[in-house]
Amino acid sequence: MSQLDREVTTSIRISKQLQLIVYSAMIAFIVLAAYGFFLVNSLTRDVNVLAKEVANMAQTVNREVVAISHRMQDISSAITEMDGNMGQMSVNIRSMAADTRSMAVTTYNMQRDMWSLNQNVSAPFGFMNQMVPWGGVNQGPYPGSVPAPPPGFSPMPPVQQRQAAPATPRSRD
């Protein structure tokens, strides 16, 4: 074998190896291109479906926004009505506070009057005070009593007076 034959044989062997590499690369490229086409096609189909869904959602949102707007108007009118009722409730609560203050003053006066009655009655019955363990001679003011608030004192703003119901005459039986 001559040098030329060896080079031809080597050249043929290298050529076959290159053909093997190039053909397998071409097959891989074709497979990858087909897969890429499939992915692009799937993506196009999915984007189309997505666009249709977004359009449906936009219609639904538009329809629901109108319904929400009507409901908000109803809520607004209900809140306006509640605001008016709250004003009346505030007046009623102020009236209740004034009545409670009046009851407190009346209770204080009853307490003071009962103490005074006790002081006036206990003098004639002083002999019994010496027999009972809690008795004694205490003529001072009621323990723990505080001075009554001045008439007309009110830490709250004035309250609208309620209309008194007309008195119905009672029949005597």
ZADO-1210 file (C-alpha; in nm, 4 decimals, padded with zeros to 6 digits):
<atoms>
<atom x="00.0000" y="00.0000" z="00.0000" code="MET" pos="1"/>
<atom x="00.1187" y="00.3217" z="-00.0947" code="SER" pos="2"/>
<atom x="00.1045" y="00.6467" z="00.0767" code="GLN" pos="3"/>
<atom x="-00.1687" y="00.7638" z="-00.1518" code="LEU" pos="4"/>
<atom x="-00.3882" y="00.4630" z="-00.0757" code="ASP" pos="5"/>
<atom x="-00.3529" y="00.5226" z="00.2948" code="ARG" pos="6"/>
<atom x="-00.4500" y="00.8845" z="00.2577" code="GLU" pos="7"/>
<atom x="-00.7508" y="00.7923" z="00.0487" code="VAL" pos="8"/>
<atom x="-00.8558" y="00.5322" z="00.3074" code="THR" pos="9"/>
<atom x="-00.8073" y="00.7808" z="00.5881" code="THR" pos="10"/>
<atom x="-00.9957" y="01.0418" z="00.3940" code="SER" pos="11"/>
<atom x="-01.2861" y="00.8021" z="00.3320" code="ILE" pos="12"/>
<atom x="-01.2953" y="00.7016" z="00.7001" code="ARG" pos="13"/>
<atom x="-01.2972" y="01.0682" z="00.8106" code="ILE" pos="14"/>
<atom x="-01.5651" y="01.1412" z="00.5527" code="SER" pos="15"/>
<atom x="-01.7867" y="00.8605" z="00.6910" code="LYS" pos="16"/>
<atom x="-01.7386" y="00.9882" z="01.0463" code="GLN" pos="17"/>
<atom x="-01.8298" y="01.3406" z="00.9353" code="LEU" pos="18"/>
<atom x="-02.1346" y="01.2079" z="00.7501" code="GLN" pos="19"/>
<atom x="-02.2431" y="01.0276" z="01.0675" code="LEU" pos="20"/>
<atom x="-02.2074" y="01.3484" z="01.2757" code="ILE" pos="21"/>
<atom x="-02.3720" y="01.5755" z="01.0146" code="VAL" pos="22"/>
<atom x="-02.6641" y="01.3391" z="00.9477" code="TYR" pos="23"/>
<atom x="-02.7367" y="01.2905" z="01.3175" code="SER" pos="24"/>
<atom x="-02.7167" y="01.6699" z="01.3695" code="ALA" pos="25"/>
<atom x="-02.9578" y="01.7214" z="01.0801" code="MET" pos="26"/>
<atom x="-03.2013" y="01.4654" z="01.2260" code="ILE" pos="27"/>
<atom x="-03.1750" y="01.6326" z="01.5676" code="ALA" pos="28"/>
<atom x="-03.2370" y="01.9727" z="01.4064" code="PHE" pos="29"/>
<atom x="-03.5448" y="01.8407" z="01.2254" code="ILE" pos="30"/>
<atom x="-03.6801" y="01.6854" z="01.5461" code="VAL" pos="31"/>
<atom x="-03.6154" y="02.0062" z="01.7401" code="LEU" pos="32"/>
<atom x="-03.7708" y="02.2164" z="01.4640" code="ALA" pos="33"/>
<atom x="-04.0829" y="01.9960" z="01.4631" code="ALA" pos="34"/>
<atom x="-04.1041" y="02.0222" z="01.8439" code="TYR" pos="35"/>
<atom x="-04.0563" y="02.4005" z="01.8228" code="GLY" pos="36"/>
<atom x="-04.3359" y="02.4221" z="01.5653" code="PHE" pos="37"/>
<atom x="-04.5586" y="02.2190" z="01.7988" code="PHE" pos="38"/>
<atom x="-04.4779" y="02.4537" z="02.0914" code="LEU" pos="39"/>
<atom x="-04.5468" y="02.7669" z="01.8856" code="VAL" pos="40"/>
<atom x="-04.8715" y="02.6170" z="01.7598" code="ASN" pos="41"/>
<atom x="-04.9784" y="02.5236" z="02.1162" code="SER" pos="42"/>
<atom x="-04.8836" y="02.8688" z="02.2421" code="LEU" pos="43"/>
<atom x="-05.0879" y="03.0324" z="01.9651" code="THR" pos="44"/>
<atom x="-05.3896" y="02.8155" z="02.0468" code="ARG" pos="45"/>
<atom x="-05.3536" y="02.8879" z="02.4230" code="ASP" pos="46"/>
<atom x="-05.3232" y="03.2640" z="02.3629" code="VAL" pos="47"/>
<atom x="-05.6360" y="03.2495" z="02.1475" code="ASN" pos="48"/>
<atom x="-05.8280" y="03.0738" z="02.4260" code="VAL" pos="49"/>
<atom x="-05.6883" y="03.3226" z="02.6782" code="LEU" pos="50"/>
<atom x="-05.8004" y="03.6183" z="02.4660" code="ALA" pos="51"/>
<atom x="-06.1537" y="03.4758" z="02.4458" code="LYS" pos="52"/>
<atom x="-06.1609" y="03.4198" z="02.8232" code="GLU" pos="53"/>
<atom x="-06.0384" y="03.7738" z="02.8918" code="VAL" pos="54"/>
<atom x="-06.3131" y="03.9095" z="02.6655" code="ALA" pos="55"/>
<atom x="-06.5740" y="03.7019" z="02.8542" code="ASN" pos="56"/>
<atom x="-06.4339" y="03.8190" z="03.1859" code="MET" pos="57"/>
<atom x="-06.4474" y="04.1820" z="03.0717" code="ALA" pos="58"/>
<atom x="-06.8163" y="04.1435" z="02.9832" code="GLN" pos="59"/>
<atom x="-06.8876" y="03.9774" z="03.3181" code="THR" pos="60"/>
<atom x="-06.6982" y="04.2469" z="03.5087" code="VAL" pos="61"/>
<atom x="-06.8870" y="04.5216" z="03.3239" code="ASN" pos="62"/>
<atom x="-07.2176" y="04.3563" z="03.4066" code="ARG" pos="63"/>
<atom x="-07.1211" y="04.3063" z="03.7739" code="GLU" pos="64"/>
<atom x="-06.9894" y="04.6624" z="03.8097" code="VAL" pos="65"/>
<atom x="-07.3325" y="04.7914" z="03.7107" code="VAL" pos="66"/>
<atom x="-07.4952" y="04.5636" z="03.9703" code="ALA" pos="67"/>
<atom x="-07.2411" y="04.6718" z="04.2329" code="ILE" pos="68"/>
<atom x="-07.3126" y="05.0356" z="04.1482" code="SER" pos="69"/>
<atom x="-07.6843" y="04.9831" z="04.2114" code="HIS" pos="70"/>
<atom x="-07.6100" y="04.8024" z="04.5376" code="ARG" pos="71"/>
<atom x="-07.3786" y="05.0830" z="04.6478" code="MET" pos="72"/>
<atom x="-07.6573" y="05.3347" z="04.5823" code="GLN" pos="73"/>
<atom x="-07.8889" y="05.1226" z="04.7998" code="ASP" pos="74"/>
<atom x="-07.6241" y="05.1065" z="05.0717" code="ILE" pos="75"/>
<atom x="-07.5722" y="05.4822" z="05.0484" code="SER" pos="76"/>
<atom x="-07.9426" y="05.5511" z="05.0952" code="SER" pos="77"/>
<atom x="-07.9556" y="05.3033" z="05.3848" code="ALA" pos="78"/>
<atom x="-07.6589" y="05.4751" z="05.5501" code="ILE" pos="79"/>
<atom x="-07.8269" y="05.8135" z="05.5040" code="THR" pos="80"/>
<atom x="-08.1372" y="05.6756" z="05.6741" code="GLU" pos="81"/>
<atom x="-07.9238" y="05.5286" z="05.9521" code="MET" pos="82"/>
<atom x="-07.7567" y="05.8659" z="05.9968" code="ASP" pos="83"/>
<atom x="-08.0952" y="06.0267" z="06.0586" code="GLY" pos="84"/>
<atom x="-08.1849" y="05.7510" z="06.3032" code="ASN" pos="85"/>
<atom x="-07.8531" y="05.7987" z="06.4824" code="MET" pos="86"/>
<atom x="-07.9351" y="06.1655" z="06.5359" code="GLY" pos="87"/>
<atom x="-08.2668" y="06.0690" z="06.6952" code="GLN" pos="88"/>
<atom x="-08.0921" y="05.8027" z="06.9033" code="MET" pos="89"/>
<atom x="-07.8409" y="06.0617" z="07.0199" code="SER" pos="90"/>
<atom x="-08.1239" y="06.2875" z="07.1353" code="VAL" pos="91"/>
<atom x="-08.2874" y="05.9941" z="07.3139" code="ASN" pos="92"/>
<atom x="-07.9609" y="05.8969" z="07.4825" code="ILE" pos="93"/>
<atom x="-07.9068" y="06.2547" z="07.6002" code="ARG" pos="94"/>
<atom x="-08.2586" y="06.2499" z="07.7399" code="SER" pos="95"/>
<atom x="-08.1832" y="05.9201" z="07.9152" code="MET" pos="96"/>
<atom x="-07.8641" y="06.0710" z="08.0592" code="ALA" pos="97"/>
<atom x="-08.0606" y="06.3674" z="08.1928" code="ALA" pos="98"/>
<atom x="-08.3217" y="06.1324" z="08.3410" code="ASP" pos="99"/>
<atom x="-08.0446" y="05.9237" z="08.5003" code="THR" pos="100"/>
<atom x="-07.8899" y="06.2363" z="08.6526" code="ARG" pos="101"/>
<atom x="-08.2305" y="06.3353" z="08.7832" code="SER" pos="102"/>
<atom x="-08.2726" y="05.9885" z="08.9365" code="MET" pos="103"/>
<atom x="-07.9279" y="06.0153" z="09.0965" code="ALA" pos="104"/>
<atom x="-08.0164" y="06.3507" z="09.2548" code="VAL" pos="105"/>
<atom x="-08.3493" y="06.2125" z="09.3727" code="THR" pos="106"/>
<atom x="-08.1780" y="05.9059" z="09.5196" code="THR" pos="107"/>
<atom x="-07.9293" y="06.1313" z="09.6936" code="TYR" pos="108"/>
<atom x="-08.2145" y="06.3381" z="09.8382" code="ASN" pos="109"/>
<atom x="-08.3873" y="06.0206" z="09.9566" code="MET" pos="110"/>
<atom x="-08.0639" y="05.9080" z="10.1219" code="GLN" pos="111"/>
<atom x="-08.0258" y="06.2427" z="10.2959" code="ARG" pos="112"/>
<atom x="-08.3918" y="06.2467" z="10.4046" code="ASP" pos="113"/>
<atom x="-08.3664" y="05.8933" z="10.5427" code="MET" pos="114"/>
<atom x="-08.0574" y="05.9944" z="10.7394" code="TRP" pos="115"/>
<atom x="-08.2376" y="06.2995" z="10.8731" code="SER" pos="116"/>
<atom x="-08.5393" y="06.0882" z="10.9671" code="LEU" pos="117"/>
<atom x="-08.3106" y="05.8429" z="11.1404" code="ASN" pos="118"/>
<atom x="-08.1464" y="06.1268" z="11.3340" code="GLN" pos="119"/>
<atom x="-08.4849" y="06.2717" z="11.4346" code="ASN" pos="120"/>
<atom x="-08.6376" y="05.9395" z="11.5364" code="VAL" pos="121"/>
<atom x="-08.3273" y="05.8006" z="11.7002" code="SER" pos="122"/>
<atom x="-08.3225" y="06.0688" z="11.9696" code="ALA" pos="123"/>
<atom x="-08.6437" y="05.9485" z="12.1374" code="PRO" pos="124"/>
<atom x="-08.5370" y="05.5895" z="12.0924" code="PHE" pos="125"/>
<atom x="-08.1808" y="05.6536" z="12.2128" code="GLY" pos="126"/>
<atom x="-08.2148" y="05.3957" z="12.4862" code="PHE" pos="127"/>
<atom x="-08.2425" y="05.1251" z="12.2147" code="MET" pos="128"/>
<atom x="-07.9209" y="05.2498" z="12.0523" code="ASN" pos="129"/>
<atom x="-07.7349" y="05.1552" z="12.3671" code="GLN" pos="130"/>
<atom x="-07.8758" y="04.8002" z="12.3606" code="MET" pos="131"/>
<atom x="-07.7944" y="04.7131" z="11.9998" code="VAL" pos="132"/>
<atom x="-07.4327" y="04.6574" z="11.8957" code="PRO" pos="133"/>
<atom x="-07.4493" y="04.8855" z="11.5932" code="TRP" pos="134"/>
<atom x="-07.6127" y="05.1738" z="11.7781" code="GLY" pos="135"/>
<atom x="-07.4386" y="05.4788" z="11.9089" code="GLY" pos="136"/>
<atom x="-07.4655" y="05.8510" z="11.9253" code="VAL" pos="137"/>
<atom x="-07.3793" y="05.9787" z="11.5802" code="ASN" pos="138"/>
<atom x="-07.5373" y="06.3092" z="11.4989" code="GLN" pos="139"/>
<atom x="-07.3010" y="06.4026" z="11.2115" code="GLY" pos="140"/>
<atom x="-07.3744" y="06.4074" z="10.8402" code="PRO" pos="141"/>
<atom x="-07.4321" y="06.0849" z="10.6573" code="TYR" pos="142"/>
<atom x="-07.0981" y="05.9041" z="10.6242" code="PRO" pos="143"/>
<atom x="-06.9617" y="05.9234" z="10.2729" code="GLY" pos="144"/>
<atom x="-07.2211" y="06.1728" z="10.1597" code="SER" pos="145"/>
<atom x="-07.1175" y="06.4268" z="09.9027" code="VAL" pos="146"/>
<atom x="-07.2793" y="06.7614" z="09.8546" code="PRO" pos="147"/>
<atom x="-07.5651" y="06.7585" z="09.6085" code="ALA" pos="148"/>
<atom x="-07.4921" y="06.9108" z="09.2679" code="PRO" pos="149"/>
<atom x="-07.6302" y="07.2593" z="09.2237" code="PRO" pos="150"/>
<atom x="-07.9706" y="07.2787" z="09.0562" code="PRO" pos="151"/>
<atom x="-07.9520" y="07.2933" z="08.6802" code="GLY" pos="152"/>
<atom x="-07.5945" y="07.1546" z="08.6678" code="PHE" pos="153"/>
<atom x="-07.5431" y="06.9451" z="08.3554" code="SER" pos="154"/>
<atom x="-07.2109" y="06.8477" z="08.1980" code="PRO" pos="155"/>
<atom x="-07.4024" y="06.7511" z="07.8810" code="MET" pos="156"/>
<atom x="-07.5533" y="06.9958" z="07.6318" code="PRO" pos="157"/>
<atom x="-07.9206" y="07.0757" z="07.6870" code="PRO" pos="158"/>
<atom x="-08.1670" y="06.8133" z="07.5739" code="VAL" pos="159"/>
<atom x="-08.4824" y="06.8744" z="07.3814" code="GLN" pos="160"/>
<atom x="-08.7713" y="06.8251" z="07.6169" code="GLN" pos="161"/>
<atom x="-09.0045" y="06.5430" z="07.5334" code="ARG" pos="162"/>
<atom x="-09.3694" y="06.6223" z="07.4995" code="GLN" pos="163"/>
<atom x="-09.5533" y="06.4938" z="07.8045" code="ALA" pos="164"/>
<atom x="-09.8560" y="06.2831" z="07.7343" code="ALA" pos="165"/>
<atom x="-10.1768" y="06.4593" z="07.8278" code="PRO" pos="166"/>
<atom x="-10.2957" y="06.3524" z="08.1681" code="ALA" pos="167"/>
<atom x="-10.6078" y="06.1430" z="08.1595" code="THR" pos="168"/>
<atom x="-10.8435" y="06.1980" z="08.4499" code="PRO" pos="169"/>
<atom x="-10.8842" y="05.8980" z="08.6734" code="ARG" pos="170"/>
<atom x="-11.2254" y="05.7896" z="08.7667" code="SER" pos="171"/>
<atom x="-11.2922" y="05.7347" z="09.1314" code="ARG" pos="172"/>
<atom x="-11.4554" y="05.4091" z="09.2128" code="ASP" pos="173"/>
</atoms>
